Amino acid sequence: MRQQNHFYWRAGFGPTPEMLFQKASFKAGTYFDAFWKASEKLPIPINVSGNVFDGLNNGLMTAGKIQGGEAEQKAQRQQMQKQSRESIRNLNLRWLDEMVNSPAQLREKAALFWHGHFASRNLNSFYQQQLLTIIRDGALGNFADLLRSVSKSAAMLAFLNNQQNRKQQPNENFAREVMELFTLGRGNYSETDIKEAARAFTGWGFNLQGEFVFRKQLHDTGSKTIFGKTGNFDGDDVLNLLLERRETATWIARKMYRFYVNDTPNEQHVSWLANRFYEGDYNIKKLLQDILTSSWFYDEKNMGAIVKSPIVLWTGIRRILPMELANPEIQMVLQRALGQVLLYPPSVAGWPGGTNWIDSSSLLLRMRLPQLVAKAEPFELATPLDDDLNMGMMQKSMGAGLSNRFALNGDIGWEALTKAFENSDGSKLEKIVPMQLLQTAQMPLQTIAEQIPAGLPRQDRIIKAALLTMATPEYQLC
């Protein structure tokens, strides 16, 4: 039972009620094959900026065509900001719904990993949409292809300032992050390598339609020396040089290990994964298969050992407690309060993860989440106000006189959860429910049982046990 749910939480976003109490014995290979089959087809793109030029207008000042007097310019800027917030908010919420509802759990979970790995912020919703499509399409494919596509995306080139990278005036930002964060990791390159690679990336840019453009007149055609090799390298050559180095495979394998297995890597396992990843031509599906079907993945020390990120926590709650939210936009504020807003990473390094997700304030909110939905209780956003980050929700709330208090009004479909336990021993529900919902070895079964009044109807006992279980510190782990 724990192995099964361990797989569900790590390969995807946790079980639905229908996935509990599987009758067949757990076999990691069989479960992986089923998840892969459900994720094999490319996803339908999430389209919030179908018209290219609508997307361009959403990017504040992207086209540089604000006209009119000072008052008119201010009004146009405010309108652009509003359009940008709305489109990116819609992209965020649509992807969140895919994580909750899509049977392609393996793909969407991997896409979340790559979203943090190839972290980018961009006010242009069309460019953000393009990058998300690249990541979701390539999440289970070939890392070399994914690296090339992301590196040539308008969102990433803009975010890392490569539009300003030109001969005789190289900008090193793009080259540095490609080495430090996307491929090799810190310590596996020199400052000279970065400077020479920056020269190779000169001329890489994009047009207003978000299409990659190589501007020859801006490219440095001189000889460069990178990793001890000399040649008239361009950007593609640099990516190939990075992929030739085994440190790239090790960097990716270690990050995936921390995301899928344990925040404290076992370097022997990482080395084994990296070698197979490198020799297997950077096949992401095979790397995930090696992780999720290895016997050590199911070691006790790796079960219930990862702090759920805010997105994983909230998505998992929505999967086990099917719900209809009256105000789904409030999820933007919830993400902000919990510390992880999709499409808005804190930096190009992404989210630090691990125990960084938890502090005294966020833990209390995390533990209240099920109750907030079940009883529509308000919560306060204690972090500094930032309406750009909350995609306009602050302005709406304050306009309604609610200040920084918000409510997750919604209806939970309790029938699905209570039906999952219909064949369970009625005298042991207070223990059976937590054992299905928790992944830790030590479970607060007695504490939960003591809080459930005697004489409650069966369905109410299941609901009460579920809410109490999900309000424990142990539920923050998977």
C-alpha positions, 0 to 999 in steps of 0.5 A: 500500500505504501509503495503504491502511494509512494509511486503515485506521489513521486511519479505524479501528484498523488492518488485519486480516491479511485486509485486507493486500495488497488487489488493487484500486488504492486510491481514498479515496472507495471505501474511505470508502464501504465503511467508511461502509456497515459503520458506517451502522447504529446499534450494538447497545448494550453492556449491563452494567447492564440493570436500572436499579436494579442500576446505581444501586446500583453508584454508590457512595452514589448513592441515599444509602441506606446503613443499619445500624451502622458496620461494616454501612455499611462492608461495604455501601460495599465491596460497592458499590465492588466492584459498581461496579468490576466493571460499569465494567470489563465495559463497558470490556472489551466496548467494547474488543472492539467496537473489535477485532472490529466491522466498524463501524470508522469508527463505533467510531474516531469514538466513541473521539474523542468519548469523549475530547472529552466526557470523563466519569467516573462511579461509576454504571455505568448512567449510564456505560453511558447516556453510552457509548450516546449517544456510539456512537449519535451518533458519525457523526450530527449534532454539534448532536444529540450535544451536546444529548444528552451535555449532558442525560446523567446522567453529564455533569450529575453529573460537572460538578456541574449538580445543584448549579446552582440560582437564586441559587446558580449553579454555573459548572462545567457552563457553563464546560466546555461552552464551553471544551471541548465547543464554542468553545474557550478565548478565545472567550467571556468570564467574563460569558458563563459566569456568565450561561450558568450561570444559564440552566442552573439547574434542569437535572438528572436522576432516579435512573433517569438521565432528564433532568429540568428542575426549574422551581423551581430555574431562574433565570427572569431576563433574561441577556446571553450573547454580546451577546444578551439574553433569558430564556434557558434551557439549550437556548437557550445550546446553540443560541447556541453552535452559531450561532457559527462558533468551535464548528465551528472548534474541532471541526474542529481537534480532529478534524484533530489526531486523524485527520490530524496533531497539528500542524494546518494552519490553512488545512485546518482553516478549510476543514473548519470552514466546510464543517462549519458550512454543512453543519449540523454533519454529522459523517459529511461532516466525516470524509469531507472529512478522509479523502478529501482529497488532503492527508490522504495527504501524506507529512508526514501518514503515520506522523505520529501517535503511537498512543494506548494504546487504538489501539496495543493494539487494532491489535495485537489486530487484526493478531495475532488472539488469545484471552486467557486473562485478558482482565481484565488488559487493565485493568491494561495500559491503566493501565500504558500511560496510557489507561483507557477510561471513566476519562479523567484530567479533563474535558479528556480525554487530552492525546494526541500525544507525551504518550503516550510517556515512557521507561517507557511506550515500553519497555512499548509495544515489548514488547507483542507479545512479552508476548503471544507468550511470556506474559512478565510485566510490572510496573506501575510507576505508583502503585497505584490499585485503583479505576482498575484495577477491582479487578485489583490486589486479585486479583493481590496475593491470588494472590501476584503483587504488581504483576506481570501476564502477558498469557497468550494464544494468537495465531492466527498462521495468519491472519497467515502466510496473508496473506503466502503469495504473497509472495516468500520471499526478501524476507519480512524486508522485505515484512512490515515494509513492510506493518506500518509507516507511516513513510517511514524503515523499519528494514528492514536492522536487522530482517533482521539479527535473523532467523536464516538457515534459519528455516522460512517461517512462522517467518520471517514471525512473527519479522519481525512481532514484530521490526517491532512492537517498533520505535519506528516501530510506535508511529506511524501 
